[in-house]
Amino acid sequence: MGTLAAVLAGKKIRTFQDLFKATVTGDIEDVDGVLKITRINVHYDLKLPAEKREDAIESLNAYLTLCPGAQSVIGCIEINHDWSCKTYNLNLY
């Protein structure tokens, strides 16, 4: 969450607690008799000004390459991410 929040902040998208949250799940499987984490799924919920939507899409598509945690396990653990986005009019928020 921290790396994506930093990338979003670089695009002037706020990530306060009421605007940004992540739900993380994972799968543990028996691999040759050893229980291993095989998959991590991250779903982000983001509220942002409508005019920042494209910047948010760019951020989501780019942050994994900058994330130390993700980079440490890519190749060993499948990482999936997606997001839901609610937009609002900046003048009304």
C-alpha positions as CSV (number, residue, x, y, z in Angstrom):
1,M,0.0,0.0,0.0
2,G,2.8,2.4,0.8
3,T,4.5,2.3,-2.6
4,L,1.2,2.8,-4.4
5,A,0.3,5.6,-2.0
6,A,3.7,7.3,-2.7
7,V,3.2,7.0,-6.5
8,L,-0.3,8.4,-6.2
9,A,1.0,11.3,-4.0
10,G,3.5,12.1,-6.8
11,K,0.5,12.6,-9.1
12,K,-1.2,14.8,-6.5
13,I,-3.8,12.2,-5.6
14,R,-4.6,12.1,-1.9
15,T,-4.5,8.8,0.0
16,F,-6.1,9.6,3.3
17,Q,-7.8,6.7,5.1
18,D,-11.3,7.6,3.9
19,L,-10.0,7.8,0.3
20,F,-7.7,4.7,0.0
21,K,-7.8,1.2,1.3
22,A,-6.6,-2.2,0.4
23,T,-8.0,-5.7,1.0
24,V,-5.4,-8.4,0.7
25,T,-6.0,-12.1,0.5
26,G,-3.8,-15.0,-0.4
27,D,-3.6,-18.7,-1.2
28,I,-1.6,-21.3,0.6
29,E,-1.2,-24.5,-1.3
30,D,0.6,-27.9,-0.8
31,V,3.5,-27.8,-3.2
32,D,5.4,-31.1,-3.1
33,G,4.4,-31.7,0.6
34,V,5.3,-28.2,1.7
35,L,2.7,-25.5,2.4
36,K,3.6,-22.4,0.5
37,I,2.1,-19.0,-0.2
38,T,1.4,-19.2,-3.9
39,R,-0.8,-16.2,-4.6
40,I,-1.4,-12.8,-3.1
41,N,-4.4,-10.8,-4.3
42,V,-4.7,-7.1,-3.5
43,H,-7.9,-5.1,-4.2
44,Y,-7.6,-1.3,-3.8
45,D,-10.6,0.9,-3.2
46,L,-9.8,4.5,-4.2
47,K,-11.9,7.7,-4.2
48,L,-10.4,10.5,-6.3
49,P,-11.3,13.5,-8.3
50,A,-12.7,12.5,-11.7
51,E,-9.9,14.4,-13.5
52,K,-7.3,12.3,-11.7
53,R,-8.6,8.9,-12.9
54,E,-6.0,8.5,-15.7
55,D,-3.2,9.4,-13.4
56,A,-4.5,6.7,-11.0
57,I,-4.6,4.1,-13.7
58,E,-1.0,4.9,-14.6
59,S,0.1,4.7,-11.0
60,L,-1.6,1.3,-10.5
61,N,0.1,0.0,-13.7
62,A,3.5,1.2,-12.6
63,Y,3.9,0.8,-8.8
64,L,4.7,-2.9,-8.6
65,T,8.1,-2.3,-10.3
66,L,8.9,0.1,-7.5
67,C,7.6,-1.9,-4.5
68,P,10.4,-3.6,-2.5
69,G,8.0,-6.2,-1.1
70,A,6.6,-7.2,-4.4
71,Q,10.0,-7.2,-6.1
72,S,11.3,-9.5,-3.3
73,V,8.7,-12.2,-4.0
74,I,7.9,-11.9,-7.7
75,G,8.9,-15.1,-9.3
76,C,8.0,-17.1,-6.2
77,I,4.6,-15.8,-5.4
78,E,2.0,-14.8,-8.0
79,I,0.8,-11.2,-7.3
80,N,-2.6,-10.0,-8.6
81,H,-4.0,-6.6,-8.1
82,D,-7.1,-4.7,-9.2
83,W,-9.0,-1.7,-8.0
84,S,-12.4,-0.1,-7.7
85,C,-12.5,3.6,-8.3
86,K,-15.2,6.1,-7.2
87,T,-14.8,9.6,-8.6
88,Y,-16.1,12.8,-7.2
89,N,-16.3,16.4,-8.3
90,L,-13.4,18.2,-6.7
91,N,-15.6,21.3,-5.9
92,L,-18.0,19.2,-3.9
93,Y,-15.6,17.3,-1.7
